[in-house]
Amino acid sequence: MGRGPYPLTEMARQVGRRPLYRPPPRNSRMATASMVCGIVGFFTCGLTSPAGLILGVMALLFIRDSDGELDGRGSAIAGVILSSITLVVFFAPLFWILAVRGSPLRWLGL
């Protein structure tokens, strides 16, 4: 029972447990880094794309588990997509050349 002559309702009991003000969600730095790595990957021939892909997936998992405290899902998705496209554009031709031409050691005659 609550204090005073009247019993507390369930809503009145829960007011003390929940914060009355919830701060706005902050943007995930990991999601931003993923997007930056995905964009920079186009200029570095895909060197930063694996990091962007990993950061993007990790950011999506952290955002999902943050219970509304983190935001930036769009940035994380953009980073994953840009990193994936960059990896395909720059590394698929490399794998194709290796598959068609064989080992680089054969190119040198070894």
MMTF fields as JSON, N, C-alpha, C and O atoms, coordinates in Angstrom:
{
  "mmtfVersion": "1.0.0",
  "mmtfProducer": "UNKNOWN",
  "numBonds": 439,
  "numAtoms": 440,
  "numGroups": 110,
  "numChains": 1,
  "numModels": 1,
  "chainsPerModel": [1],
  "groupsPerChain": [110],
  "chainIdList": ["A"],
  "bondAtomList": [4, 2, 8, 6, 12, 10, 16, 14, 20, 18, 24, 22, 28, 26, 32, 30, 36, 34, 40, 38, 44, 42, 48, 46, 52, 50, 56, 54, 60, 58, 64, 62, 68, 66, 72, 70, 76, 74, 80, 78, 84, 82, 88, 86, 92, 90, 96, 94, 100, 98, 104, 102, 108, 106, 112, 110, 116, 114, 120, 118, 124, 122, 128, 126, 132, 130, 136, 134, 140, 138, 144, 142, 148, 146, 152, 150, 156, 154, 160, 158, 164, 162, 168, 166, 172, 170, 176, 174, 180, 178, 184, 182, 188, 186, 192, 190, 196, 194, 200, 198, 204, 202, 208, 206, 212, 210, 216, 214, 220, 218, 224, 222, 228, 226, 232, 230, 236, 234, 240, 238, 244, 242, 248, 246, 252, 250, 256, 254, 260, 258, 264, 262, 268, 266, 272, 270, 276, 274, 280, 278, 284, 282, 288, 286, 292, 290, 296, 294, 300, 298, 304, 302, 308, 306, 312, 310, 316, 314, 320, 318, 324, 322, 328, 326, 332, 330, 336, 334, 340, 338, 344, 342, 348, 346, 352, 350, 356, 354, 360, 358, 364, 362, 368, 366, 372, 370, 376, 374, 380, 378, 384, 382, 388, 386, 392, 390, 396, 394, 400, 398, 404, 402, 408, 406, 412, 410, 416, 414, 420, 418, 424, 422, 428, 426, 432, 430, 436, 434],
  "bondOrderList": [1, 1, 1, 1, 1, 1, 1, 1, 1, 1, 1, 1, 1, 1, 1, 1, 1, 1, 1, 1, 1, 1, 1, 1, 1, 1, 1, 1, 1, 1, 1, 1, 1, 1, 1, 1, 1, 1, 1, 1, 1, 1, 1, 1, 1, 1, 1, 1, 1, 1, 1, 1, 1, 1, 1, 1, 1, 1, 1, 1, 1, 1, 1, 1, 1, 1, 1, 1, 1, 1, 1, 1, 1, 1, 1, 1, 1, 1, 1, 1, 1, 1, 1, 1, 1, 1, 1, 1, 1, 1, 1, 1, 1, 1, 1, 1, 1, 1, 1, 1, 1, 1, 1, 1, 1, 1, 1, 1, 1],
  "groupList": [{"groupName": "MET", "atomNameList": ["N", "CA", "C", "O"], "elementList": ["N", "C", "C", "O"], "formalChargeList": [0, 0, 0, 0], "bondAtomList": [1, 0, 2, 1, 3, 2], "bondOrderList": [1, 1, 2], "singleLetterCode": "M", "chemCompType": "L-PEPTIDE LINKING"}, {"groupName": "GLY", "atomNameList": ["N", "CA", "C", "O"], "elementList": ["N", "C", "C", "O"], "formalChargeList": [0, 0, 0, 0], "bondAtomList": [1, 0, 2, 1, 3, 2], "bondOrderList": [1, 1, 2], "singleLetterCode": "G", "chemCompType": "PEPTIDE LINKING"}, {"groupName": "ARG", "atomNameList": ["N", "CA", "C", "O"], "elementList": ["N", "C", "C", "O"], "formalChargeList": [0, 0, 0, 0], "bondAtomList": [1, 0, 2, 1, 3, 2], "bondOrderList": [1, 1, 2], "singleLetterCode": "R", "chemCompType": "L-PEPTIDE LINKING"}, {"groupName": "PRO", "atomNameList": ["N", "CA", "C", "O"], "elementList": ["N", "C", "C", "O"], "formalChargeList": [0, 0, 0, 0], "bondAtomList": [1, 0, 2, 1, 3, 2], "bondOrderList": [1, 1, 2], "singleLetterCode": "P", "chemCompType": "L-PEPTIDE LINKING"}, {"groupName": "TYR", "atomNameList": ["N", "CA", "C", "O"], "elementList": ["N", "C", "C", "O"], "formalChargeList": [0, 0, 0, 0], "bondAtomList": [1, 0, 2, 1, 3, 2], "bondOrderList": [1, 1, 2], "singleLetterCode": "Y", "chemCompType": "L-PEPTIDE LINKING"}, {"groupName": "LEU", "atomNameList": ["N", "CA", "C", "O"], "elementList": ["N", "C", "C", "O"], "formalChargeList": [0, 0, 0, 0], "bondAtomList": [1, 0, 2, 1, 3, 2], "bondOrderList": [1, 1, 2], "singleLetterCode": "L", "chemCompType": "L-PEPTIDE LINKING"}, {"groupName": "THR", "atomNameList": ["N", "CA", "C", "O"], "elementList": ["N", "C", "C", "O"], "formalChargeList": [0, 0, 0, 0], "bondAtomList": [1, 0, 2, 1, 3, 2], "bondOrderList": [1, 1, 2], "singleLetterCode": "T", "chemCompType": "L-PEPTIDE LINKING"}, {"groupName": "GLU", "atomNameList": ["N", "CA", "C", "O"], "elementList": ["N", "C", "C", "O"], "formalChargeList": [0, 0, 0, 0], "bondAtomList": [1, 0, 2, 1, 3, 2], "bondOrderList": [1, 1, 2], "singleLetterCode": "E", "chemCompType": "L-PEPTIDE LINKING"}, {"groupName": "ALA", "atomNameList": ["N", "CA", "C", "O"], "elementList": ["N", "C", "C", "O"], "formalChargeList": [0, 0, 0, 0], "bondAtomList": [1, 0, 2, 1, 3, 2], "bondOrderList": [1, 1, 2], "singleLetterCode": "A", "chemCompType": "L-PEPTIDE LINKING"}, {"groupName": "GLN", "atomNameList": ["N", "CA", "C", "O"], "elementList": ["N", "C", "C", "O"], "formalChargeList": [0, 0, 0, 0], "bondAtomList": [1, 0, 2, 1, 3, 2], "bondOrderList": [1, 1, 2], "singleLetterCode": "Q", "chemCompType": "L-PEPTIDE LINKING"}, {"groupName": "VAL", "atomNameList": ["N", "CA", "C", "O"], "elementList": ["N", "C", "C", "O"], "formalChargeList": [0, 0, 0, 0], "bondAtomList": [1, 0, 2, 1, 3, 2], "bondOrderList": [1, 1, 2], "singleLetterCode": "V", "chemCompType": "L-PEPTIDE LINKING"}, {"groupName": "ASN", "atomNameList": ["N", "CA", "C", "O"], "elementList": ["N", "C", "C", "O"], "formalChargeList": [0, 0, 0, 0], "bondAtomList": [1, 0, 2, 1, 3, 2], "bondOrderList": [1, 1, 2], "singleLetterCode": "N", "chemCompType": "L-PEPTIDE LINKING"}, {"groupName": "SER", "atomNameList": ["N", "CA", "C", "O"], "elementList": ["N", "C", "C", "O"], "formalChargeList": [0, 0, 0, 0], "bondAtomList": [1, 0, 2, 1, 3, 2], "bondOrderList": [1, 1, 2], "singleLetterCode": "S", "chemCompType": "L-PEPTIDE LINKING"}, {"groupName": "CYS", "atomNameList": ["N", "CA", "C", "O"], "elementList": ["N", "C", "C", "O"], "formalChargeList": [0, 0, 0, 0], "bondAtomList": [1, 0, 2, 1, 3, 2], "bondOrderList": [1, 1, 2], "singleLetterCode": "C", "chemCompType": "L-PEPTIDE LINKING"}, {"groupName": "ILE", "atomNameList": ["N", "CA", "C", "O"], "elementList": ["N", "C", "C", "O"], "formalChargeList": [0, 0, 0, 0], "bondAtomList": [1, 0, 2, 1, 3, 2], "bondOrderList": [1, 1, 2], "singleLetterCode": "I", "chemCompType": "L-PEPTIDE LINKING"}, {"groupName": "PHE", "atomNameList": ["N", "CA", "C", "O"], "elementList": ["N", "C", "C", "O"], "formalChargeList": [0, 0, 0, 0], "bondAtomList": [1, 0, 2, 1, 3, 2], "bondOrderList": [1, 1, 2], "singleLetterCode": "F", "chemCompType": "L-PEPTIDE LINKING"}, {"groupName": "ASP", "atomNameList": ["N", "CA", "C", "O"], "elementList": ["N", "C", "C", "O"], "formalChargeList": [0, 0, 0, 0], "bondAtomList": [1, 0, 2, 1, 3, 2], "bondOrderList": [1, 1, 2], "singleLetterCode": "D", "chemCompType": "L-PEPTIDE LINKING"}, {"groupName": "TRP", "atomNameList": ["N", "CA", "C", "O"], "elementList": ["N", "C", "C", "O"], "formalChargeList": [0, 0, 0, 0], "bondAtomList": [1, 0, 2, 1, 3, 2], "bondOrderList": [1, 1, 2], "singleLetterCode": "W", "chemCompType": "L-PEPTIDE LINKING"}],
  "groupTypeList": [0, 1, 2, 1, 3, 4, 3, 5, 6, 7, 0, 8, 2, 9, 10, 1, 2, 2, 3, 5, 4, 2, 3, 3, 3, 2, 11, 12, 2, 0, 8, 6, 8, 12, 0, 10, 13, 1, 14, 10, 1, 15, 15, 6, 13, 1, 5, 6, 12, 3, 8, 1, 5, 14, 5, 1, 10, 0, 8, 5, 5, 15, 14, 2, 16, 12, 16, 1, 7, 5, 16, 1, 2, 1, 12, 8, 14, 8, 1, 10, 14, 5, 12, 12, 14, 6, 5, 10, 10, 15, 15, 8, 3, 5, 15, 17, 14, 5, 8, 10, 2, 1, 12, 3, 5, 2, 17, 5, 1, 5],
  "groupIdList": [1, 2, 3, 4, 5, 6, 7, 8, 9, 10, 11, 12, 13, 14, 15, 16, 17, 18, 19, 20, 21, 22, 23, 24, 25, 26, 27, 28, 29, 30, 31, 32, 33, 34, 35, 36, 37, 38, 39, 40, 41, 42, 43, 44, 45, 46, 47, 48, 49, 50, 51, 52, 53, 54, 55, 56, 57, 58, 59, 60, 61, 62, 63, 64, 65, 66, 67, 68, 69, 70, 71, 72, 73, 74, 75, 76, 77, 78, 79, 80, 81, 82, 83, 84, 85, 86, 87, 88, 89, 90, 91, 92, 93, 94, 95, 96, 97, 98, 99, 100, 101, 102, 103, 104, 105, 106, 107, 108, 109, 110],
  "secStructList": [7, 7, 1, 1, 1, 1, 7, 7, 7, 2, 2, 2, 2, 2, 2, 6, 6, 1, 7, 1, 7, 7, 7, 7, 7, 3, 3, 7, 2, 2, 2, 2, 2, 2, 2, 2, 2, 2, 2, 2, 2, 2, 2, 6, 6, 6, 1, 1, 2, 2, 2, 2, 2, 2, 2, 2, 2, 2, 2, 2, 2, 2, 2, 2, 2, 6, 6, 6, 1, 3, 3, 7, 2, 2, 2, 2, 2, 2, 2, 2, 2, 2, 2, 2, 2, 2, 2, 2, 2, 2, 2, 2, 2, 2, 2, 2, 2, 2, 2, 2, 2, 7, 7, 2, 2, 2, 2, 6, 6, 7],
  "xCoordList": [0.831, 0.0, 0.877, 2.016, 0.316, 1.035, 0.863, 0.194, 1.451, 1.306, -0.034, -0.477, -0.647, -1.918, -3.096, -2.927, -4.26, -5.449, -5.895, -6.665, -5.431, -5.887, -4.808, -3.633, -5.183, -4.187, -3.7, -4.445, -2.437, -1.865, -2.356, -2.473, -2.631, -2.989, -1.704, -0.599, -1.868, -0.694, 0.107, 1.338, -0.572, 0.121, 0.935, 2.053, 0.388, 1.104, 2.333, 3.338, 2.27, 3.439, 4.559, 5.735, 4.201, 5.208, 5.852, 6.933, 5.222, 5.793, 7.144, 8.065, 7.274, 8.533, 9.636, 10.812, 9.305, 10.305, 10.82, 11.954, 10.029, 10.412, 10.847, 10.295, 11.835, 12.198, 11.102, 10.54, 10.809, 9.773, 10.273, 9.478, 11.591, 12.17, 13.208, 14.108, 13.085, 14.074, 14.851, 14.256, 16.171, 16.948, 16.865, 16.642, 17.042, 16.98, 18.131, 19.2, 17.916, 18.984, 20.181, 20.033, 21.358, 22.563, 22.978, 22.694, 23.642, 24.034, 25.224, 26.164, 25.176, 26.236, 27.486, 27.432, 28.597, 29.864, 30.335, 30.987, 30.007, 30.384, 29.659, 30.241, 28.395, 27.635, 28.218, 28.327, 28.59, 29.197, 30.537, 30.835, 31.345, 32.634, 32.445, 33.237, 31.416, 31.136, 30.813, 31.307, 29.987, 29.632, 30.846, 31.027, 31.675, 32.884, 33.829, 34.393, 34.006, 34.877, 34.326, 35.089, 33.008, 32.401, 32.619, 32.877, 32.518, 32.739, 34.213, 34.555, 35.083, 36.522, 37.033, 38.044, 36.335, 36.739, 36.779, 37.589, 35.918, 35.941, 37.235, 37.712, 37.797, 39.001, 40.277, 41.356, 40.169, 41.349, 41.353, 42.043, 40.598, 40.517, 40.079, 40.556, 39.183, 38.599, 39.383, 39.042, 40.417, 41.22, 40.451, 40.666, 39.57, 38.825, 37.474, 36.753, 37.131, 35.808, 35.595, 34.509, 36.57, 36.324, 36.047, 35.192, 36.772, 36.524, 35.134, 34.448, 34.706, 33.382, 32.279, 31.254, 32.494, 31.496, 31.368, 30.259, 32.492, 32.477, 31.879, 31.05, 32.304, 31.761, 30.267, 29.539, 29.801, 28.38, 27.538, 26.492, 27.991, 27.239, 27.253, 26.231, 28.409, 28.482, 27.601, 26.952, 27.576, 26.736, 25.263, 24.504, 24.851, 23.45, 23.088, 21.991, 24.001, 23.736, 23.673, 22.805, 24.595, 24.593, 23.348, 22.766, 22.938, 21.748, 20.51, 19.641, 20.435, 19.294, 19.216, 18.126, 20.368, 20.397, 20.42, 20.44, 20.417, 20.576, 19.278, 19.308, 18.168, 16.874, 16.525, 16.013, 16.807, 16.441, 17.436, 17.19, 18.555, 19.537, 20.428, 20.94, 20.62, 21.458, 20.604, 19.59, 21.04, 20.389, 21.477, 22.656, 21.103, 22.083, 21.958, 22.905, 20.79, 20.579, 20.775, 21.335, 20.319, 20.471, 21.927, 22.322, 22.729, 24.162, 24.844, 25.716, 24.452, 25.053, 24.683, 25.528, 23.428, 23.006, 23.72, 24.144, 23.857, 24.58, 26.032, 26.585, 26.652, 28.038, 28.185, 29.137, 27.256, 27.305, 27.123, 27.848, 26.167, 25.907, 27.08, 27.524, 27.587, 28.716, 29.963, 30.678, 30.223, 31.389, 31.243, 32.212, 30.047, 29.821, 29.992, 30.615, 29.438, 29.581, 31.048, 31.516, 31.765, 33.179, 33.983, 34.865, 33.681, 34.385, 34.133, 35.057, 32.891, 32.568, 33.237, 33.806, 33.177, 33.725, 35.237, 35.763, 35.948, 37.4, 38.011, 39.087, 37.354, 37.981, 37.455, 38.152, 36.26, 35.743, 36.61, 36.901, 37.038, 37.936, 39.267, 39.838, 39.753, 41.012, 40.862, 41.722, 39.768, 39.544, 39.297, 39.707, 38.633, 38.387, 39.694, 39.89, 40.594, 41.892, 42.692, 43.312, 42.677, 43.414, 42.819, 43.558, 41.499, 40.856, 41.146, 41.36, 41.155, 41.367, 42.843, 43.21, 43.677, 45.107, 45.912, 47.041, 45.347, 46.087, 46.912, 46.682, 47.854, 48.682, 49.605, 50.1, 49.844, 50.803, 52.211, 53.02, 52.515, 53.841, 54.03, 55.149, 52.944, 53.045, 53.317, 53.943, 52.848, 53.092, 54.585, 55.09, 55.284, 56.712, 57.529, 58.75, 56.854, 57.549, 58.155, 59.07, 57.664, 58.204, 57.393, 57.697],
  "yCoordList": [-1.175, 0.0, 1.24, 1.229, 2.291, 3.547, 4.33, 3.881, 5.465, 6.331, 7.054, 7.422, 7.247, 7.968, 7.016, 5.797, 7.571, 6.739, 6.038, 5.08, 6.487, 5.894, 4.974, 5.341, 3.801, 2.914, 3.462, 4.116, 3.179, 3.622, 2.733, 1.517, 3.333, 2.545, 1.984, 2.396, 1.07, 0.458, 1.508, 1.469, 2.435, 3.474, 4.362, 4.755, 4.67, 5.517, 4.803, 5.449, 3.504, 2.752, 2.752, 2.816, 2.682, 2.595, 3.936, 3.969, 5.034, 6.346, 6.488, 7.071, 5.972, 6.079, 5.227, 5.508, 4.219, 3.323, 3.779, 3.465, 4.498, 4.907, 6.362, 7.185, 6.67, 8.09, 8.848, 8.354, 10.033, 10.837, 11.449, 11.729, 11.66, 12.245, 11.289, 10.863, 10.959, 10.095, 10.946, 11.53, 11.024, 11.864, 11.31, 10.113, 12.166, 11.681, 10.715, 10.834, 9.769, 8.809, 9.501, 10.428, 9.031, 9.605, 8.751, 7.554, 9.37, 8.69, 7.767, 8.146, 6.588, 5.607, 6.011, 6.223, 6.115, 6.457, 5.322, 5.554, 4.108, 2.958, 2.983, 2.629, 3.399, 3.502, 4.584, 4.403, 5.706, 6.784, 6.344, 6.633, 5.651, 5.163, 4.161, 4.136, 3.345, 2.383, 3.095, 2.714, 4.124, 4.868, 5.579, 5.601, 6.158, 6.835, 5.837, 6.128, 4.665, 3.643, 3.165, 2.884, 3.072, 2.674, 3.705, 3.346, 4.984, 6.05, 6.135, 6.231, 6.101, 6.215, 4.99, 5.07, 3.864, 2.659, 2.841, 2.204, 3.703, 3.963, 4.667, 4.479, 5.465, 6.216, 5.464, 5.816, 4.443, 3.666, 2.276, 1.378, 2.101, 0.814, -0.32, -1.448, -0.03, -1.059, -1.433, -2.414, -0.688, -1.048, -0.866, -1.621, 0.112, 0.35, -0.353, -0.283, -1.019, -1.65, -2.802, -2.895, -3.685, -4.728, -4.159, -4.668, -3.102, -2.469, -1.845, -1.924, -1.232, -0.634, -1.664, -1.427, -2.812, -3.882, -4.428, -4.622, -4.671, -5.2, -4.18, -4.528, -2.916, -1.873, -1.696, -1.476, -1.788, -1.626, -2.715, -2.442, -3.952, -5.068, -4.965, -5.19, -4.627, -4.473, -3.324, -3.434, -2.221, -1.076, -1.46, -1.068, -2.218, -2.65, -3.507, -3.384, -4.368, -5.211, -4.378, -4.6, -3.421, -2.573, -1.687, -1.486, -1.158, -0.31, -1.114, -0.631, -2.339, -3.192, -3.485, -3.516, -3.702, -4.067, -2.866, -3.052, -1.64, -0.468, -0.006, 0.91, -0.591, -0.239, 1.232, 1.913, 1.708, 3.071, 4.138, 5.313, 3.789, 4.79, 5.214, 6.334, 4.33, 4.628, 4.753, 4.072, 5.641, 5.83, 5.72, 5.595, 5.764, 5.698, 4.44, 4.031, 3.831, 2.593, 2.84, 1.996, 3.986, 4.31, 4.448, 3.994, 5.065, 5.2, 3.844, 3.593, 2.972, 1.64, 0.835, 0.141, 0.929, 0.217, 0.779, 0.021, 2.095, 2.715, 2.261, 2.001, 2.163, 1.694, 0.253, -0.082, -0.591, -1.997, -2.098, -2.84, -1.362, -1.429, -0.868, -1.486, 0.302, 0.895, 0.019, -0.136, -0.551, -1.414, -2.676, -3.139, -3.231, -4.438, -4.153, -4.932, -3.038, -2.673, -2.458, -2.915, -1.766, -1.508, -2.8, -2.958, -3.723, -5.0, -5.75, -6.314, -5.759, -6.464, -5.789, -6.468, -4.466, -3.744, -3.906, -4.058, -3.877, -3.897, -5.286, -5.532, -6.203, -7.499, -8.604, -9.597, -8.467, -9.492, -9.607, -10.726, -8.49, -8.635, -9.29, -10.026, -9.028, -9.642, -11.159, -11.906, -11.605, -13.048, -13.666, -14.8, -12.937, -13.453, -13.608, -14.608, -12.628, -12.706, -13.886, -14.615, -14.074, -15.2, -16.536, -17.496, -16.609, -17.852, -18.158, -19.317, -17.137, -17.357, -17.528, -18.42, -16.705, -16.715, -17.701, -18.039, -18.164, -19.077, -18.333, -17.157, -19.028, -18.489, -17.386, -17.461, -16.365, -15.321, -15.862, -15.259, -16.99, -17.578, -18.082, -18.071, -18.529, -18.956, -17.778, -17.935, -16.594, -15.418, -15.13, -14.661, -15.415, -15.155, -16.312, -16.216, -17.402, -18.554, -19.446, -20.219, -19.35, -20.169, -21.418, -22.23],
  "zCoordList": [0.0, 0.0, 0.0, 0.466, -0.53, -0.58, 0.702, 1.633, 0.743, 1.896, 1.816, 0.728, 2.905, 2.935, 2.985, 2.981, 3.031, 3.202, 1.918, 1.988, 0.746, -0.503, -1.092, -1.102, -1.577, -2.168, -3.514, -4.244, -3.82, -5.093, -6.227, -6.073, -7.329, -8.508, -9.126, -8.774, -10.023, -10.676, -11.441, -11.441, -12.086, -12.831, -11.896, -12.227, -10.759, -9.809, -9.259, -8.964, -9.118, -8.639, -9.677, -9.32, -10.951, -11.998, -12.314, -12.901, -11.944, -12.225, -11.541, -12.113, -10.344, -9.627, -10.223, -9.99, -10.97, -11.541, -12.9, -13.26, -13.646, -14.992, -14.987, -14.256, -15.804, -15.91, -16.649, -17.627, -16.179, -16.817, -18.12, -19.018, -18.232, -19.43, -19.967, -19.244, -21.213, -21.866, -22.862, -23.767, -22.71, -23.624, -25.046, -25.232, -26.043, -27.423, -27.697, -27.098, -28.594, -28.88, -29.522, -30.317, -29.161, -29.756, -30.945, -30.994, -31.888, -33.104, -32.83, -32.131, -33.372, -33.164, -33.937, -35.149, -33.241, -33.893, -34.789, -35.807, -34.411, -35.223, -36.574, -37.6, -36.569, -37.808, -38.705, -39.918, -38.107, -38.879, -39.458, -40.617, -38.668, -39.149, -40.28, -41.221, -40.201, -41.256, -42.561, -43.622, -42.482, -43.69, -44.271, -45.488, -43.417, -43.886, -44.553, -45.608, -43.946, -44.554, -45.891, -46.815, -45.994, -47.262, -48.354, -49.503, -48.009, -48.998, -49.37, -50.549, -48.37, -48.618, -49.389, -50.086, -49.26, -49.977, -51.477, -52.151, -52.024, -53.466, -53.878, -54.997, -52.994, -53.314, -52.949, -53.424, -52.118, -51.717, -52.346, -51.864, -53.403, -54.124, -53.203, -53.335, -52.28, -51.449, -50.204, -49.543, -49.865, -48.684, -47.372, -46.424, -47.308, -46.076, -46.058, -45.063, -47.132, -47.226, -46.247, -45.675, -46.023, -45.018, -43.629, -42.904, -43.263, -41.961, -41.937, -40.918, -43.028, -43.095, -42.987, -42.348, -43.616, -43.559, -42.134, -41.636, -41.494, -40.125, -39.155, -38.315, -39.275, -38.399, -38.592, -37.624, -39.833, -40.106, -39.482, -38.892, -39.61, -39.018, -37.494, -36.845, -36.925, -35.477, -34.995, -33.954, -35.746, -35.366, -35.398, -34.512, -36.402, -36.457, -35.249, -34.706, -34.831, -33.664, -32.378, -31.534, -32.233, -31.042, -30.998, -29.931, -32.151, -32.194, -31.824, -31.099, -32.323, -32.011, -30.515, -29.944, -29.876, -28.459, -27.514, -26.297, -28.041, -27.174, -26.526, -25.705, -26.857, -26.269, -26.513, -25.625, -27.723, -28.092, -27.705, -27.976, -27.08, -26.678, -27.843, -27.851, -28.833, -29.987, -31.231, -31.388, -32.113, -33.392, -34.465, -34.134, -35.714, -36.786, -37.618, -38.289, -37.573, -38.334, -39.827, -40.527, -40.318, -41.74, -42.135, -43.209, -41.289, -41.572, -41.588, -42.42, -40.673, -40.629, -41.878, -42.445, -42.302, -43.506, -44.729, -45.602, -44.799, -45.911, -45.935, -47.004, -44.763, -44.699, -45.161, -45.866, -44.769, -45.196, -46.707, -47.37, -47.251, -48.697, -49.492, -50.46, -49.091, -49.81, -49.732, -50.722, -48.562, -48.422, -49.258, -49.859, -49.3, -50.093, -51.585, -52.306, -52.036, -53.452, -53.805, -54.847, -52.939, -53.187, -53.232, -54.077, -52.325, -52.344, -53.637, -54.222, -54.085, -55.328, -56.518, -57.374, -56.582, -57.737, -57.833, -58.936, -56.71, -56.78, -56.644, -57.189, -55.931, -55.713, -56.619, -56.826, -57.161, -58.075, -59.333, -59.754, -59.955, -61.11, -60.744, -61.547, -59.555, -59.127, -59.026, -59.492, -58.417, -58.316, -59.683, -59.931, -60.574, -61.916, -62.681, -63.371, -62.565, -63.243, -62.719, -63.493, -61.406, -60.835, -61.276, -61.493, -61.411, -61.821, -63.289, -63.644, -64.143, -65.574, -65.891, -66.656, -65.329, -65.638, -64.802, -65.16, -63.7, -62.838, -61.814, -61.531, -61.279, -60.204, -60.704, -61.829, -59.887, -60.284, -60.46, -61.164, -59.831, -60.003, -61.431, -61.943, -62.089, -63.484, -64.402, -65.45, -64.013, -64.837, -64.909, -65.929, -63.817, -63.757, -64.305, -64.427, -64.632, -65.186, -64.11, -64.392, -62.902, -61.808, -61.627, -60.753]
}
